[in-house]
Amino acid sequence: MLTCKDFLRELSDYLDASLDAHLRAKLEEHISECPNCWVIADTTRKTIQIYKGMEPYPVPADVQERLMAALERKMADKRG
């Protein structure tokens, strides 16, 4: 029996339909019995559908610079 943690670990591949049939069947069984995981899967699927239909919006340069600086700091912390 899969746990919610197992389901969440496989959620991306489940939604991409890139799982083998056996694991997919186990995940579908889990969400048929677990309302919390069903809501997560359903909401995530709907969110992806909404964003696929939108035009890309460029990230403002200042936001991109701050994001990159934060990522570089995080990577340096992990190395050090």
N, CA, C and O atoms as a MOPAC input file, in Angstrom:
PM7 MOZYME 1SCF
protein

 N      0.85600 1    -1.19700 1     0.00000 1
 C      0.00000 1     0.00000 1     0.00000 1
 C      0.88900 1     1.24300 1     0.00000 1
 O      1.81500 1     1.35900 1     0.80300 1
 N      0.59700 1     2.15300 1    -0.89800 1
 C      1.35200 1     3.39500 1    -0.98300 1
 C      0.90900 1     4.37200 1     0.09000 1
 O     -0.25300 1     4.38900 1     0.49400 1
 N      1.84800 1     5.17900 1     0.54200 1
 C      1.53900 1     6.23700 1     1.50400 1
 C      1.34800 1     7.54900 1     0.73800 1
 O      1.63800 1     7.63900 1    -0.45500 1
 N      0.86400 1     8.54000 1     1.44100 1
 C      0.71900 1     9.86900 1     0.83300 1
 C      2.08800 1    10.39800 1     0.40600 1
 O      2.21400 1    11.02600 1    -0.64500 1
 N      3.09100 1    10.14800 1     1.20500 1
 C      4.44800 1    10.58600 1     0.87200 1
 C      4.90700 1     9.92900 1    -0.42700 1
 O      5.50800 1    10.59300 1    -1.27200 1
 N      4.63200 1     8.63300 1    -0.59800 1
 C      4.96300 1     7.93600 1    -1.84200 1
 C      4.24100 1     8.58300 1    -3.02200 1
 O      4.82500 1     8.80000 1    -4.08300 1
 N      2.96300 1     8.88300 1    -2.81500 1
 C      2.17500 1     9.50200 1    -3.88100 1
 C      2.77100 1    10.84200 1    -4.28900 1
 O      2.92200 1    11.11700 1    -5.48000 1
 N      3.10700 1    11.67300 1    -3.31500 1
 C      3.64600 1    12.99700 1    -3.61400 1
 C      4.98300 1    12.89900 1    -4.33700 1
 O      5.28400 1    13.72100 1    -5.20200 1
 N      5.77100 1    11.91600 1    -3.99300 1
 C      7.06100 1    11.70800 1    -4.64300 1
 C      6.87100 1    11.39500 1    -6.13400 1
 O      7.71000 1    11.77200 1    -6.95200 1
 N      5.80000 1    10.72400 1    -6.48400 1
 C      5.54700 1    10.30900 1    -7.86500 1
 C      4.56900 1    11.21500 1    -8.60300 1
 O      4.25300 1    10.96000 1    -9.76500 1
 N      4.08700 1    12.26200 1    -7.95400 1
 C      3.02800 1    13.10300 1    -8.52700 1
 C      3.39000 1    13.66500 1    -9.89500 1
 O      2.57200 1    13.61000 1   -10.81300 1
 N      4.57700 1    14.19700 1   -10.05100 1
 C      4.96000 1    14.79100 1   -11.33100 1
 C      4.92900 1    13.76700 1   -12.45500 1
 O      4.37700 1    14.03100 1   -13.52300 1
 N      5.51700 1    12.60400 1   -12.22200 1
 C      5.50600 1    11.56500 1   -13.25000 1
 C      4.09300 1    11.03700 1   -13.48700 1
 O      3.74100 1    10.67900 1   -14.61100 1
 N      3.29100 1    10.99000 1   -12.43900 1
 C      1.89500 1    10.55700 1   -12.58300 1
 C      1.14300 1    11.51100 1   -13.50500 1
 O      0.42700 1    11.06800 1   -14.40300 1
 N      1.29900 1    12.80000 1   -13.29100 1
 C      0.59300 1    13.78200 1   -14.10700 1
 C      1.14000 1    13.83200 1   -15.52900 1
 O      0.40800 1    14.15100 1   -16.46600 1
 N      2.42700 1    13.51600 1   -15.69300 1
 C      3.03200 1    13.47500 1   -17.02700 1
 C      2.72700 1    12.16600 1   -17.75100 1
 O      3.05000 1    12.01100 1   -18.92800 1
 N      2.10800 1    11.23500 1   -17.04800 1
 C      1.79200 1     9.90800 1   -17.59900 1
 C      3.05200 1     9.18800 1   -18.06500 1
 O      3.06400 1     8.53400 1   -19.10800 1
 N      4.11500 1     9.32300 1   -17.26700 1
 C      5.38000 1     8.68200 1   -17.64800 1
 C      5.74800 1     7.54300 1   -16.69100 1
 O      6.92500 1     7.23400 1   -16.50900 1
 N      4.75000 1     6.93500 1   -16.09500 1
 C      4.96800 1     5.82600 1   -15.17000 1
 C      4.61000 1     4.50700 1   -15.82800 1
 O      3.82600 1     4.46000 1   -16.77500 1
 N      5.19900 1     3.42800 1   -15.30800 1
 C      4.78300 1     2.12700 1   -15.80500 1
 C      3.36300 1     1.84800 1   -15.30200 1
 O      2.91200 1     2.43600 1   -14.31900 1
 N      2.68600 1     0.96200 1   -15.97600 1
 C      1.26900 1     0.69800 1   -15.69900 1
 C      1.02300 1     0.21500 1   -14.27700 1
 O      0.01200 1     0.57100 1   -13.67100 1
 N      1.92500 1    -0.58500 1   -13.74100 1
 C      1.74800 1    -1.13100 1   -12.38400 1
 C      1.77600 1    -0.01900 1   -11.33000 1
 O      0.90800 1     0.03900 1   -10.46000 1
 N      2.78200 1     0.86400 1   -11.41400 1
 C      2.87900 1     1.95700 1   -10.43500 1
 C      1.71700 1     2.93200 1   -10.61700 1
 O      1.15800 1     3.42200 1    -9.63600 1
 N      1.35800 1     3.21100 1   -11.85200 1
 C      0.21900 1     4.11300 1   -12.10200 1
 C     -1.05100 1     3.55700 1   -11.47700 1
 O     -1.82500 1     4.31000 1   -10.88600 1
 N     -1.27800 1     2.26200 1   -11.59600 1
 C     -2.46800 1     1.64300 1   -11.01000 1
 C     -2.44600 1     1.77600 1    -9.48900 1
 O     -3.48400 1     2.02000 1    -8.87300 1
 N     -1.27300 1     1.61700 1    -8.88200 1
 C     -1.16900 1     1.76700 1    -7.43000 1
 C     -1.46600 1     3.20200 1    -7.00200 1
 O     -2.14100 1     3.42800 1    -5.99800 1
 N     -0.96400 1     4.16200 1    -7.76100 1
 C     -1.21600 1     5.56900 1    -7.43500 1
 C     -2.69900 1     5.89700 1    -7.60100 1
 O     -3.27400 1     6.60500 1    -6.77500 1
 N     -3.30900 1     5.39200 1    -8.64800 1
 C     -4.74000 1     5.64100 1    -8.85400 1
 C     -5.57400 1     4.99200 1    -7.76100 1
 O     -6.58800 1     5.54400 1    -7.33400 1
 N     -5.14900 1     3.83100 1    -7.31400 1
 C     -5.83800 1     3.19100 1    -6.19200 1
 C     -5.72400 1     4.05400 1    -4.94300 1
 O     -6.69500 1     4.22400 1    -4.20500 1
 N     -4.52500 1     4.60000 1    -4.71100 1
 C     -4.32400 1     5.44300 1    -3.52500 1
 C     -5.22800 1     6.67700 1    -3.57300 1
 O     -5.89500 1     6.99500 1    -2.58900 1
 N     -5.25300 1     7.37600 1    -4.72000 1
 C     -6.06900 1     8.59700 1    -4.75000 1
 C     -7.56400 1     8.29300 1    -4.74500 1
 O     -8.37000 1     9.16000 1    -4.40800 1
 N     -7.93600 1     7.08700 1    -5.11100 1
 C     -9.35900 1     6.74500 1    -5.02200 1
 C     -9.78000 1     6.53000 1    -3.56400 1
 O    -10.96600 1     6.58900 1    -3.24000 1
 N     -8.80600 1     6.28300 1    -2.69600 1
 C     -9.09300 1     6.04400 1    -1.28300 1
 C     -8.66400 1     7.19300 1    -0.37400 1
 O     -9.03400 1     7.22800 1     0.79900 1
 N     -7.89100 1     8.12800 1    -0.90900 1
 C     -7.34700 1     9.22000 1    -0.09300 1
 C     -7.82700 1    10.56500 1    -0.64500 1
 O     -7.30100 1    11.04100 1    -1.65100 1
 N     -8.81200 1    11.17300 1    -0.00100 1
 C     -9.33700 1    12.43600 1    -0.52700 1
 C     -8.30800 1    13.55900 1    -0.55700 1
 O     -8.37300 1    14.42300 1    -1.43100 1
 N     -7.36300 1    13.56700 1     0.37500 1
 C     -6.34900 1    14.63300 1     0.38400 1
 C     -5.46000 1    14.55100 1    -0.84800 1
 O     -5.20600 1    15.56600 1    -1.49700 1
 N     -4.98700 1    13.36000 1    -1.17400 1
 C     -4.13600 1    13.19800 1    -2.35100 1
 C     -4.93200 1    13.41900 1    -3.63400 1
 O     -4.39000 1    13.92300 1    -4.61700 1
 N     -6.21200 1    13.04900 1    -3.63400 1
 C     -7.04100 1    13.30500 1    -4.81100 1
 C     -7.12600 1    14.80300 1    -5.07000 1
 O     -7.00600 1    15.24700 1    -6.21200 1
 N     -7.33300 1    15.58100 1    -4.01500 1
 C     -7.42500 1    17.04200 1    -4.16200 1
 C     -6.10400 1    17.60200 1    -4.68400 1
 O     -6.09900 1    18.46600 1    -5.56100 1
 N     -4.99500 1    17.11700 1    -4.15300 1
 C     -3.68800 1    17.59600 1    -4.60900 1
 C     -3.49800 1    17.29000 1    -6.09100 1
 O     -3.09400 1    18.16400 1    -6.85700 1
 N     -3.78500 1    16.06300 1    -6.49600 1
 C     -3.62100 1    15.68300 1    -7.89700 1
 C     -4.54800 1    16.49100 1    -8.79800 1
 O     -4.12100 1    16.98500 1    -9.84200 1
 N     -5.79200 1    16.62800 1    -8.41100 1
 C     -6.77000 1    17.34800 1    -9.21600 1
 C     -6.40900 1    18.82500 1    -9.33700 1
 O     -6.46700 1    19.39100 1   -10.42900 1
 N     -6.04200 1    19.44300 1    -8.23600 1
 C     -5.68300 1    20.86800 1    -8.24200 1
 C     -4.42200 1    21.10400 1    -9.06200 1
 O     -4.34700 1    22.06200 1    -9.83300 1
 N     -3.44100 1    20.23900 1    -8.89900 1
 C     -2.20000 1    20.38600 1    -9.65300 1
 C     -2.45500 1    20.20800 1   -11.14100 1
 O     -1.92800 1    20.96800 1   -11.95300 1
 N     -3.25100 1    19.22000 1   -11.50700 1
 C     -3.59000 1    18.98400 1   -12.91600 1
 C     -4.28800 1    20.21100 1   -13.50500 1
 O     -3.95200 1    20.64100 1   -14.60900 1
 N     -5.24500 1    20.77100 1   -12.79000 1
 C     -5.97100 1    21.94200 1   -13.28200 1
 C     -5.06200 1    23.15900 1   -13.39000 1
 O     -5.17500 1    23.93900 1   -14.33500 1
 N     -4.16400 1    23.32400 1   -12.42800 1
 C     -3.22400 1    24.44400 1   -12.45800 1
 C     -2.32400 1    24.34700 1   -13.68000 1
 O     -2.07900 1    25.35000 1   -14.35000 1
 N     -1.83200 1    23.15900 1   -13.97500 1
 C     -0.97700 1    22.96000 1   -15.15100 1
 C     -1.75300 1    23.29300 1   -16.42300 1
 O     -1.21000 1    23.93300 1   -17.32400 1
 N     -3.01200 1    22.87000 1   -16.51100 1
 C     -3.81600 1    23.15400 1   -17.69700 1
 C     -4.00500 1    24.65400 1   -17.89100 1
 O     -3.95900 1    25.15200 1   -19.01600 1
 N     -4.21800 1    25.36800 1   -16.79200 1
 C     -4.39100 1    26.82400 1   -16.87200 1
 C     -3.11500 1    27.48700 1   -17.37100 1
 O     -3.16600 1    28.33000 1   -18.26700 1
 N     -1.97300 1    27.11700 1   -16.80200 1
 C     -0.71100 1    27.74200 1   -17.18000 1
 C     -0.25900 1    27.36500 1   -18.58800 1
 O      0.42500 1    28.15100 1   -19.24300 1
 N     -0.62600 1    26.19200 1   -19.05700 1
 C     -0.27400 1    25.81700 1   -20.42600 1
 C     -0.97300 1    26.71500 1   -21.43100 1
 O     -0.45600 1    26.93900 1   -22.52600 1
 N     -2.12400 1    27.22500 1   -21.07900 1
 C     -2.88400 1    28.06100 1   -21.99100 1
 C     -2.51000 1    29.53000 1   -21.93800 1
 O     -3.08400 1    30.33700 1   -22.67000 1
 N     -1.56800 1    29.89200 1   -21.09500 1
 C     -1.19400 1    31.30000 1   -20.94400 1
 C      0.04700 1    31.63100 1   -21.76100 1
 O      0.87100 1    30.76400 1   -22.04800 1
 N      0.16100 1    32.87900 1   -22.12200 1
 C      1.37000 1    33.35700 1   -22.78500 1
 C      2.46600 1    33.52500 1   -21.74400 1
 O      2.19300 1    33.92000 1   -20.61100 1
 N      3.70400 1    33.22800 1   -22.12100 1
 C      4.81400 1    33.42700 1   -21.17400 1
 C      4.92500 1    34.89600 1   -20.78900 1
 O      4.70800 1    35.78600 1   -21.61100 1
 N      5.26000 1    35.13000 1   -19.55100 1
 C      5.44000 1    36.48300 1   -19.04000 1
 C      6.88400 1    36.60400 1   -18.58900 1
 O      7.32300 1    35.85700 1   -17.71400 1
 N      7.62400 1    37.52900 1   -19.17000 1
 C      9.03900 1    37.63000 1   -18.81200 1
 C      9.21900 1    38.08600 1   -17.36000 1
 O      8.46400 1    38.91100 1   -16.84800 1
 N     10.22600 1    37.53000 1   -16.73000 1
 C     10.55700 1    37.92000 1   -15.36300 1
 C     11.30600 1    39.24800 1   -15.43600 1
 O     12.26100 1    39.36900 1   -16.20200 1
 N     10.89100 1    40.24800 1   -14.65300 1
 C     11.59900 1    41.52200 1   -14.66900 1
 C     13.08000 1    41.33100 1   -14.30800 1
 O     13.42300 1    40.47500 1   -13.49200 1
 N     13.93700 1    42.13000 1   -14.91900 1
 C     15.38300 1    41.98300 1   -14.74900 1
 C     15.80000 1    42.05100 1   -13.28300 1
 O     16.64600 1    41.26800 1   -12.85100 1
 N     15.22100 1    42.97600 1   -12.50500 1
 C     15.62300 1    43.09200 1   -11.09900 1
 C     15.23000 1    41.85300 1   -10.28700 1
 O     15.95500 1    41.44300 1    -9.38100 1
 N     14.09700 1    41.27300 1   -10.61400 1
 C     13.66500 1    40.05600 1    -9.92900 1
 C     14.58500 1    38.89700 1   -10.30500 1
 O     14.97300 1    38.10400 1    -9.44700 1
 N     14.92900 1    38.80200 1   -11.57400 1
 C     15.82700 1    37.75300 1   -12.03400 1
 C     17.20400 1    37.88700 1   -11.36500 1
 O     17.79300 1    36.88400 1   -10.96200 1
 N     17.71600 1    39.11000 1   -11.24600 1
 C     19.01300 1    39.32100 1   -10.59400 1
 C     18.96500 1    38.91300 1    -9.12700 1
 O     19.89000 1    38.26800 1    -8.63300 1
 N     17.89700 1    39.28100 1    -8.42900 1
 C     17.77600 1    38.91000 1    -7.00900 1
 C     17.65500 1    37.40200 1    -6.85400 1
 O     18.24200 1    36.82000 1    -5.94200 1
 N     16.90000 1    36.77200 1    -7.73700 1
 C     16.73900 1    35.32600 1    -7.69300 1
 C     18.07300 1    34.62200 1    -7.92500 1
 O     18.43000 1    33.70100 1    -7.19100 1
 N     18.79500 1    35.05100 1    -8.93100 1
 C     20.09200 1    34.43600 1    -9.22000 1
 C     21.06400 1    34.64300 1    -8.06100 1
 O     21.80900 1    33.72400 1    -7.72100 1
 N     21.07200 1    35.82000 1    -7.45000 1
 C     21.95600 1    36.08200 1    -6.30300 1
 C     21.58000 1    35.17400 1    -5.13400 1
 O     22.46000 1    34.63800 1    -4.46000 1
 N     20.29700 1    35.00100 1    -4.89300 1
 C     19.84500 1    34.13000 1    -3.80200 1
 C     20.24400 1    32.68300 1    -4.07200 1
 O     20.66900 1    31.97700 1    -3.15700 1
 N     20.11100 1    32.23700 1    -5.31700 1
 C     20.50200 1    30.87400 1    -5.66900 1
 C     22.01000 1    30.67500 1    -5.51200 1
 O     22.45700 1    29.63300 1    -5.03200 1
 N     22.78500 1    31.67300 1    -5.91500 1
 C     24.24300 1    31.57500 1    -5.76500 1
 C     24.63800 1    31.51000 1    -4.28900 1
 O     25.52900 1    30.74600 1    -3.91900 1
 N     23.98300 1    32.30400 1    -3.44800 1
 C     24.25200 1    32.24800 1    -1.99800 1
 C     23.91000 1    30.88300 1    -1.43900 1
 O     24.66300 1    30.32500 1    -0.64100 1
 N     22.77100 1    30.34200 1    -1.85600 1
 C     22.32500 1    29.03200 1    -1.37400 1
 C     23.32600 1    27.95400 1    -1.79900 1
 O     23.68000 1    27.08800 1    -0.99900 1
 N     23.77300 1    28.00500 1    -3.02900 1
 C     24.74600 1    27.02600 1    -3.50600 1
 C     26.07500 1    27.16500 1    -2.75600 1
 O     26.70800 1    26.16100 1    -2.42900 1
 N     26.49700 1    28.39900 1    -2.48500 1
 C     27.74300 1    28.61000 1    -1.75600 1
 C     27.61500 1    28.06500 1    -0.32900 1
 O     28.56800 1    27.49300 1     0.20000 1
 N     26.45000 1    28.23800 1     0.29300 1
 C     26.22100 1    27.71600 1     1.64200 1
 C     26.32100 1    26.19400 1     1.66300 1
 O     26.85800 1    25.61700 1     2.60800 1
 N     25.80800 1    25.54800 1     0.62800 1
 C     25.84200 1    24.09200 1     0.57000 1
 C     27.26600 1    23.58700 1     0.35100 1
 O     27.62900 1    22.53000 1     0.86600 1
 N     28.06900 1    24.31900 1    -0.39900 1
 C     29.45000 1    23.92100 1    -0.65600 1
 C     30.33000 1    24.14800 1     0.55300 1
 O     31.24100 1    23.36900 1     0.83500 1
 N     30.04300 1    25.23600 1     1.27000 1
 C     30.91900 1    25.66600 1     2.37000 1
 C     30.61600 1    25.02500 1     3.63300 1
 O     31.27500 1    25.29500 1     4.63700 1

